[in-house]
Amino acid sequence: MFICKIVVEKHADGYVAYPLGFKGALAGQGDSYDDALADVKSAIKFHIETFGKEALDMEPPVMEAFIAETGVEMEG
């Protein structure tokens, strides 16, 4: 079994989920947290079946993931 970290975001129109540590863009979406998680799990399986283990960018593997919020000064 392959284990990876997944980020799930809640938006006004649903949920988006994406895994950490993959080469290329990979995401899932759904009306609920569980739907988005199931969709991204299906996308991960398809991605690995299509591109092989070379699609993984896990050297070194993601040990922990954090969400941070910061402000950025913008001109104009």
Secondary structure, DSSP 8 states (H G I E B T S, - for coil): -----EEEEEETTEEEEEESSBSS---EEESSHHHHHHHHHHHHHHHHHHH-GGGB--SS----------------
